[in-house]
Amino acid sequence: MLQNWNKNKRIQNCIWIIAALLGIWSLILLEQKLQPGSPLQEYYAYLGNERIQMWEQGEERYLFLPSYASRENLFYSKKLKKVEFQTLSSAHLDTIFLDTESNSLDSIYENKENKERGKIRIYNENGEQLLSTGLAYIKGRGNYTWTNWDKKTFSIVLEQSRSLLGLPEGKKYVLFANASDDTLLRNHIGRALEEALELPFSHTGKYVDLYINGNYMGNYYLVDALELGENRINVDSLEESMSRMYQKQSSEKYEIEQTGTRKAYLLPENPEDITGGYLLEREFGERFRLEMGEMGGGLTTKSGECIIIKSPNQSSKEEIEYLEQFLNDLEQALKETDSSYQKFLDIDTFSRKYLAEELMKNYDASVSSSFFYKDSDAGDGRLKGAPGWDYDMSLGSYLDWMDYDTKDGTGFTKLQSGTTSSWWWSALLEKEDFKQQVVTLYQDKASAFLKQLIEKEIPMWEEQLQPSAQMDAIRWHSMYSEKGYFPTEPENYQKLQRFIGERKQFFDKLWGDS
């Protein structure tokens, strides 16, 4: 009898232990389930061959659908069938599905320089598949925005050169998150303005709904990367010449000459013509020094302008010396009272670039991420203004620490007066020929564009983006709540229209033809 009692006691203890373990496991699952804003991996639906994860936000569950989808053409997982959820559908937009090799973004979120291979599929708004191909890699993109917003911008590189959604053919593209923009419109407006001003190689991007590993990532703006190439910035490319010369050799085998103001590779030989083409980025000094280790070449002019060489990727000492001399000669010519500077600088592209940045009241203009290019002397040979990179901090959308008045659409930007700005622009605006070209461009092209923007374009884009913006606002609810804005609020678009209206009135009075 005692033996049976001990046996029953052991069974009872085992039952208690199992129950305790099950209780702990249930708490873990419950804790995971209650995490604000998360996908639940076993709760999903298939739309054709594409998997879409359910998203849980607080007590609500959502399935975010592309423009071409409806509940009727979905196949639900067993667990999804057993729970209540809402479906929200986008409209008017194309869709990008992207998968990483690890089926995760953990490595990329850990460090924006980490890369991962993957696949990409693109569908138009009617559900027709436009593209299915491999990704050489996906990685993070951005500086301040990467570390301060949960919704991230990504760079993608295709395995083969393709045109995505009608953009100029190439391998490199960027998916802008537009997380700091309470309308999602400013990057598009900046590019549309450049297009209206006929700045060479400028064009608008494409709004898309982005899914990565089945998880809805929000409303994104797809653009082609700024790079030299036949279908991008079409000038001679030193990058191609050097790649052919060193195609079987790694640049890591060569020594680097680096100081606080210069970085160059000590290569054994150079192409016959090292006068171009180059893609250059102007940065303020602190960031230039921070990025010195990552850049493929860089220099500082006699006047202190910090220039990163974006192409060629590894610049030789001879190429850096050539660029130093060229830019120092340009700067000396800018200090003269005549128009000799036009021997080194293309007034046409610089005036168009200046006007676009000025009208946008772009905070980064002439400070950071400001691009220029130079063809070889066999071509034009002068320094030219490239399209702008990002316009999210413009037209009244500024951070608290930025010393721009967010309510004031009047006044000039720091292109002319900022402590970290390039002095090239203030020097150019003292040139009567440059200033007159800017004024003529404003009268002939910009003023009418701003009027059209206020009266038609912004209301049209607000309406067209709303279904996608509503999904984006729920997907990134915690981030938007913390920042104090949502891209679905009508007053944000009204504020943008007022800001542009004030900007137009200011420049009409200053540069108008009446």
Solvent accessible surface area in square Angstrom, and as a share of the most:
residue,aa,sasa,rsa
1,M,206,0.92
2,L,130,0.64
3,Q,146,0.65
4,N,94,0.48
5,W,153,0.54
6,N,59,0.30
7,K,112,0.48
8,N,92,0.47
9,K,85,0.36
10,R,143,0.52
11,I,87,0.44
12,Q,89,0.40
13,N,70,0.36
14,C,71,0.43
15,I,104,0.53
16,W,169,0.59
17,I,105,0.53
18,I,99,0.50
19,A,51,0.39
20,A,57,0.44
21,L,107,0.53
22,L,107,0.53
23,G,33,0.32
24,I,99,0.50
25,W,143,0.50
26,S,63,0.41
27,L,119,0.59
28,I,69,0.35
29,L,83,0.42
30,L,89,0.44
31,E,109,0.49
32,Q,104,0.46
33,K,77,0.32
34,L,103,0.51
35,Q,90,0.40
36,P,90,0.56
37,G,21,0.20
38,S,21,0.13
39,P,40,0.25
40,L,27,0.14
41,Q,100,0.45
42,E,98,0.44
43,Y,48,0.18
44,Y,47,0.18
45,A,0,0.00
46,Y,76,0.29
47,L,10,0.05
48,G,65,0.62
49,N,142,0.73
50,E,7,0.03
51,R,82,0.30
52,I,0,0.00
53,Q,8,0.04
54,M,0,0.00
55,W,17,0.06
56,E,6,0.03
57,Q,29,0.13
58,G,42,0.41
59,E,151,0.68
60,E,79,0.36
61,R,51,0.19
62,Y,22,0.08
63,L,0,0.00
64,F,2,0.01
65,L,1,0.01
66,P,0,0.00
67,S,24,0.15
68,Y,46,0.18
69,A,9,0.07
70,S,45,0.29
71,R,105,0.38
72,E,150,0.67
73,N,78,0.40
74,L,20,0.10
75,F,136,0.57
76,Y,43,0.16
77,S,10,0.06
78,K,167,0.71
79,K,89,0.38
80,L,0,0.00
81,K,130,0.55
82,K,169,0.72
83,V,36,0.21
84,E,154,0.69
85,F,27,0.11
86,Q,78,0.35
87,T,34,0.20
88,L,46,0.23
89,S,53,0.34
90,S,5,0.03
91,A,26,0.20
92,H,95,0.42
93,L,6,0.03
94,D,29,0.15
95,T,0,0.00
96,I,0,0.00
97,F,3,0.01
98,L,1,0.00
99,D,44,0.23
100,T,8,0.05
101,E,128,0.57
102,S,70,0.45
103,N,105,0.54
104,S,33,0.21
105,L,19,0.09
106,D,108,0.56
107,S,48,0.31
108,I,0,0.00
109,Y,84,0.32
110,E,145,0.65
111,N,71,0.37
112,K,45,0.19
113,E,72,0.33
114,N,48,0.25
115,K,116,0.49
116,E,22,0.10
117,R,115,0.42
118,G,12,0.11
119,K,131,0.56
120,I,0,0.00
121,R,35,0.13
122,I,1,0.01
123,Y,23,0.09
124,N,27,0.14
125,E,77,0.35
126,N,126,0.65
127,G,26,0.25
128,E,106,0.48
129,Q,90,0.40
130,L,82,0.41
131,L,15,0.07
132,S,68,0.44
133,T,25,0.15
134,G,14,0.13
135,L,0,0.00
136,A,30,0.23
137,Y,50,0.19
138,I,0,0.00
139,K,27,0.12
140,G,0,0.00
141,R,73,0.27
142,G,21,0.20
143,N,54,0.28
144,Y,83,0.32
145,T,39,0.23
146,W,21,0.07
147,T,105,0.61
148,N,58,0.30
149,W,9,0.03
150,D,79,0.41
151,K,2,0.01
152,K,30,0.13
153,T,15,0.09
154,F,0,0.00
155,S,14,0.09
156,I,0,0.00
157,V,15,0.09
158,L,1,0.00
159,E,76,0.34
160,Q,117,0.52
161,S,47,0.30
162,R,89,0.32
163,S,56,0.36
164,L,1,0.01
165,L,26,0.13
166,G,71,0.69
167,L,8,0.04
168,P,34,0.21
169,E,76,0.34
170,G,9,0.08
171,K,93,0.39
172,K,91,0.39
173,Y,1,0.00
174,V,1,0.01
175,L,0,0.00
176,F,13,0.05
177,A,3,0.02
178,N,7,0.03
179,A,7,0.05
180,S,10,0.06
181,D,0,0.00
182,D,12,0.06
183,T,0,0.00
184,L,0,0.00
185,L,2,0.01
186,R,0,0.00
187,N,1,0.00
188,H,21,0.10
189,I,4,0.02
190,G,0,0.00
191,R,16,0.06
192,A,18,0.14
193,L,1,0.01
194,E,2,0.01
195,E,80,0.36
196,A,33,0.26
197,L,0,0.00
198,E,104,0.47
199,L,4,0.02
200,P,46,0.29
201,F,75,0.31
202,S,15,0.10
203,H,49,0.22
204,T,32,0.18
205,G,7,0.06
206,K,84,0.36
207,Y,11,0.04
208,V,0,0.00
209,D,0,0.00
210,L,0,0.00
211,Y,0,0.00
212,I,1,0.01
213,N,21,0.11
214,G,6,0.06
215,N,29,0.15
216,Y,5,0.02
217,M,6,0.03
218,G,0,0.00
219,N,0,0.00
220,Y,0,0.00
221,Y,0,0.00
222,L,0,0.00
223,V,2,0.01
224,D,18,0.09
225,A,12,0.09
226,L,36,0.18
227,E,35,0.16
228,L,21,0.10
229,G,15,0.14
230,E,141,0.63
231,N,72,0.37
232,R,15,0.05
233,I,3,0.02
234,N,86,0.44
235,V,25,0.14
236,D,75,0.39
237,S,16,0.11
238,L,3,0.02
239,E,56,0.25
240,E,93,0.42
241,S,32,0.21
242,M,14,0.06
243,S,58,0.37
244,R,157,0.57
245,M,61,0.27
246,Y,26,0.10
247,Q,137,0.61
248,K,186,0.79
249,Q,83,0.37
250,S,65,0.42
251,S,32,0.21
252,E,157,0.70
253,K,134,0.57
254,Y,32,0.12
255,E,127,0.57
256,I,78,0.40
257,E,49,0.22
258,Q,92,0.41
259,T,79,0.46
260,G,52,0.50
261,T,76,0.44
262,R,41,0.15
263,K,7,0.03
264,A,0,0.00
265,Y,20,0.08
266,L,67,0.34
267,L,19,0.09
268,P,97,0.61
269,E,96,0.43
270,N,38,0.19
271,P,15,0.09
272,E,185,0.83
273,D,60,0.31
274,I,36,0.18
275,T,23,0.14
276,G,5,0.05
277,G,0,0.00
278,Y,0,0.00
279,L,4,0.02
280,L,2,0.01
281,E,13,0.06
282,R,14,0.05
283,E,2,0.01
284,F,45,0.19
285,G,21,0.20
286,E,111,0.50
287,R,50,0.18
288,F,1,0.01
289,R,147,0.54
290,L,138,0.69
291,E,41,0.19
292,M,10,0.04
293,G,60,0.58
294,E,125,0.56
295,M,14,0.06
296,G,9,0.08
297,G,0,0.00
298,G,0,0.00
299,L,0,0.00
300,T,30,0.17
301,T,6,0.03
302,K,179,0.76
303,S,48,0.31
304,G,41,0.39
305,E,5,0.02
306,C,10,0.06
307,I,1,0.00
308,I,6,0.03
309,I,3,0.01
310,K,90,0.38
311,S,11,0.07
312,P,1,0.01
313,N,74,0.38
314,Q,50,0.22
315,S,0,0.00
316,S,0,0.00
317,K,65,0.28
318,E,73,0.33
319,E,0,0.00
320,I,0,0.00
321,E,75,0.33
322,Y,51,0.19
323,L,0,0.00
324,E,35,0.16
325,Q,108,0.48
326,F,22,0.09
327,L,0,0.00
328,N,26,0.14
329,D,51,0.27
330,L,0,0.00
331,E,5,0.02
332,Q,100,0.45
333,A,8,0.06
334,L,5,0.03
335,K,127,0.54
336,E,76,0.34
337,T,142,0.82
338,D,81,0.42
339,S,55,0.36
340,S,49,0.31
341,Y,0,0.00
342,Q,53,0.24
343,K,153,0.65
344,F,34,0.14
345,L,0,0.00
346,D,9,0.05
347,I,22,0.11
348,D,49,0.26
349,T,4,0.02
350,F,0,0.00
351,S,0,0.00
352,R,35,0.13
353,K,3,0.01
354,Y,0,0.00
355,L,0,0.00
356,A,1,0.00
357,E,7,0.03
358,E,0,0.00
359,L,3,0.01
360,M,3,0.01
361,K,12,0.05
362,N,8,0.04
363,Y,39,0.15
364,D,35,0.18
365,A,3,0.02
366,S,2,0.01
367,V,15,0.08
368,S,5,0.03
369,S,23,0.15
370,S,4,0.02
371,F,7,0.03
372,F,4,0.02
373,Y,4,0.01
374,K,0,0.00
375,D,20,0.10
376,S,3,0.02
377,D,88,0.46
378,A,92,0.71
379,G,41,0.40
380,D,63,0.33
381,G,7,0.07
382,R,62,0.23
383,L,1,0.00
384,K,39,0.17
385,G,0,0.00
386,A,0,0.00
387,P,8,0.05
388,G,4,0.04
389,W,16,0.06
390,D,31,0.16
391,Y,1,0.00
392,D,14,0.07
393,M,13,0.06
394,S,0,0.00
395,L,5,0.02
396,G,6,0.05
397,S,15,0.10
398,Y,21,0.08
399,L,33,0.16
400,D,154,0.80
401,W,143,0.50
402,M,15,0.07
403,D,105,0.54
404,Y,22,0.08
405,D,85,0.44
406,T,56,0.33
407,K,175,0.74
408,D,51,0.27
409,G,0,0.00
410,T,51,0.30
411,G,25,0.24
412,F,84,0.35
413,T,3,0.02
414,K,52,0.22
415,L,1,0.01
416,Q,61,0.27
417,S,88,0.57
418,G,15,0.14
419,T,145,0.84
420,T,66,0.39
421,S,17,0.11
422,S,4,0.03
423,W,66,0.23
424,W,2,0.01
425,W,2,0.01
426,S,34,0.22
427,A,13,0.10
428,L,0,0.00
429,L,26,0.13
430,E,149,0.67
431,K,17,0.07
432,E,125,0.56
433,D,51,0.26
434,F,0,0.00
435,K,85,0.36
436,Q,96,0.42
437,Q,52,0.23
438,V,0,0.00
439,V,21,0.12
440,T,57,0.33
441,L,10,0.05
442,Y,1,0.00
443,Q,64,0.29
444,D,98,0.51
445,K,61,0.26
446,A,0,0.00
447,S,21,0.13
448,A,70,0.54
449,F,32,0.13
450,L,8,0.04
451,K,104,0.44
452,Q,78,0.35
453,L,6,0.03
454,I,38,0.20
455,E,99,0.44
456,K,123,0.52
457,E,50,0.22
458,I,1,0.01
459,P,53,0.33
460,M,87,0.39
461,W,42,0.15
462,E,42,0.19
463,E,133,0.60
464,Q,52,0.23
465,L,0,0.00
466,Q,35,0.15
467,P,35,0.22
468,S,0,0.00
469,A,0,0.00
470,Q,91,0.40
471,M,1,0.00
472,D,0,0.00
473,A,9,0.07
474,I,39,0.20
475,R,25,0.09
476,W,22,0.08
477,H,82,0.36
478,S,63,0.41
479,M,4,0.02
480,Y,0,0.00
481,S,56,0.36
482,E,134,0.60
483,K,70,0.30
484,G,64,0.62
485,Y,36,0.14
486,F,44,0.18
487,P,0,0.00
488,T,35,0.20
489,E,52,0.24
490,P,73,0.46
491,E,98,0.44
492,N,11,0.06
493,Y,1,0.00
494,Q,91,0.40
495,K,77,0.33
496,L,0,0.00
497,Q,41,0.18
498,R,144,0.52
499,F,8,0.03
500,I,2,0.01
501,G,17,0.16
502,E,63,0.28
503,R,1,0.01
504,K,35,0.15
505,Q,130,0.58
506,F,53,0.22
507,F,0,0.00
508,D,45,0.23
509,K,186,0.79
510,L,87,0.43
511,W,14,0.05
512,G,28,0.27
513,D,119,0.62
514,S,147,0.95
